[in-house]
Amino acid sequence: MLPNTTSHRFTALDVFRGLTICFMIIVNTPGSYVTTFYPLLHAQWNGFTPTDLVFPSFLFAVGNALSFVTPKWQKLSQKLVLLKIFKRTIIIFLLGLLLNWFPFVKYNHEGGLFFFPFSDLRIFGVLQRIALCYGFTALFIYYFKPKTIALIGMSFLLVYWIILYAFALSGNPLSITDNVGSAIDRWLVGEKHLYHGEGIAFDPEGLLSTLPSIVNVIAGFIAGIFIQKKGNTYELLAKLLLAGFIFVFVAYCLNFYFPINKKLWTSSFSVLTIGLDCILLASLIYVIDFLNIKKWGYFFEVFGRNPLFIYLLSELGVIILYFLSTKSGVSYYQWIYVNIFSDAGGNIGSLLFALSFMLFCWVIGLWLDKKKIYIRV
């Protein structure tokens, strides 16, 4: 899904991609959510934390990668290109579905195992959203020019805003219970197939909110094209930074009318994260290519060269650690945190656990990189 860019000229894009995977693992695997530093938690509803930037940045990186892949499509037939797009979209979506289902069994109240029924399976998720965003953006790229794609992205942000307010189920169109996106998800797949981590049937990766998240991939694609066109020039840095600050400014202006909200993926949230990603990417290009400070970046390149595999590995690892338990019934995830990390203090111990798990995934990624093994979907 995210092909490795071997060109030395675009090392910053590899580092950017790796950064997103690295921090995605850290924020997803705290020793304890109760004692986690606030910046490593998502905003409860309206608002923004550094953690909220992680997933949009991954989508932005998907768009960056597409900018390198699509020129190759010009040499292929339409049938073959569409086959590649749909095949990749379906595989990533199914991987997300299987990840939600794994390990295919659950414990009952007596401690016995029973088959995890499909009727209780969450349909949506992170990988499913990545799949849909990739699929739609890839089709837009194949059939339309960049300017048209940019207009499509802007129209998505406007249409999503209009839909949420025009079809509100109550006086508060942005509430967790009455936003129209949740109503669509409940009608489409049913409450049992939605995420229940908020205490109710509400999916932060639902179908309607996928619309503005596609814009993050589109923005990443346009940024990738611009970087390839301008190369390592001060014009590139200046325009990328300027675009980033403009997006951030516009997002905070929109915030007064359409609050920044990651779980609803509001249009203001999409604009804000695109702006921050432009600024971050420009900063990486400056440090790596202009200041020639490169060695530190290899740590993150390891993640960026097998991004999907390492992300899946981290998620499967967490699931297994939660599923397996000691004789006393404590999950190994909790046992490791309590017996090894908690003595360092609540917040510090939780962070050390996350960092250790991230490093475990990195070591596997390092081994794959040394063996020149790059797992693609």
C-alpha positions, 0 to 999 in steps of 0.5 A: 500500500505504501511503496518504499521510495528509494530515492535519496532525494525524498528521504523525508517522505519515508521518515514522515511515513515512519513517524506516523507508524511509530507514534500510532503504535505508542498511542495505541499501546499505553500500559494504562489508559487511566494513567496516560499523559493527556497529549497521548490521548484523543480529545474526548469530543471537540478539541485537539491533541497531538494524538489526533494528528496520527491517523490523518498523517497516515492517510496523508502519507498514503497520498504521498505514496500514490504520487509516486505510484500513479505515473506507472499506471500510464503504461498499463491498460485501464483494466489492469489499473482498476484491477490493482486498485480494487484488489488492494482496496478489498485486501486492506478492508478484509485485513481490517475486518479479520483484525477486528475478528481475531482471535475468532473466539471469546471467553464466556462468564465461566472462563470457557471459549466460544466462537466469536459470531459474525453478528457481533463483529465490528465492520468498520475500523482503521484499516477499513477507512484506509482502504476506502480512502485509498480506493476512492482517491486512487480512482480520482487520480486515475481519471482526473487531473490534480486541479479537479481532484483538489476541487473534489476534495473541497466539495467533500468538505463542504458537502459533509458540513451541509449533510451533518447540519441539514439532516440533523436528528436533533437540535445538536447535529454534532452530538455523539448520539444524534449526528446523521453519520451514526444514524446512517451506520446504524441503518446500514450495518446495525448497532452490533456491528459498530464500535462500542468503546464510547459506551454506545453504538458509535463508530469514529470510522463510520461511513459518512465521516470517511468522506472528509478523511478522503481529503487528507489522502488527496492533500497528501497526493497533491503535496507529493506531486508538488515535492517531486516537481519542485525538488529540494528548493527554498521555493518548495519549503516556502510554499509548503510552509505557507500552505500549512499555516494557511490551512491551520488558520482557516481550520481555526476560523472554521472551528467557530462554526464547525468545531474541530472534532476527530471522532466526527472527522469534521471538515475543520479537523481535516483542514487542520491536520492537512496544515499541520502535516504540510508544516511537519513535512516541510520541517523534515525536508529542511532538517534532512535535505537542507541541513543534511542531518540524516542519521537519526531518520533511519530509525523512522525509515524502518517503520516506513519501509514496512508500514502496513505489516508493522501496524498489523503486527502491533495490533495483533500483538496487543490482541494476543497479550490481552487474550492470553492470561495468567492462572489468576486470570490477569491478561499478560498485557496487564501483568507485564505493565503491573510487574515491570513498568508500574513501579516507575509511576503511573504516567511514566510507567504507562509511557515506558510500556508503550515505548517498549512495545514500539521498540519491539515492533521496530526490532522486527522491522529492522530485521526485515529491512536488513534482510531486504524484505518489504511486505506489500499488499 
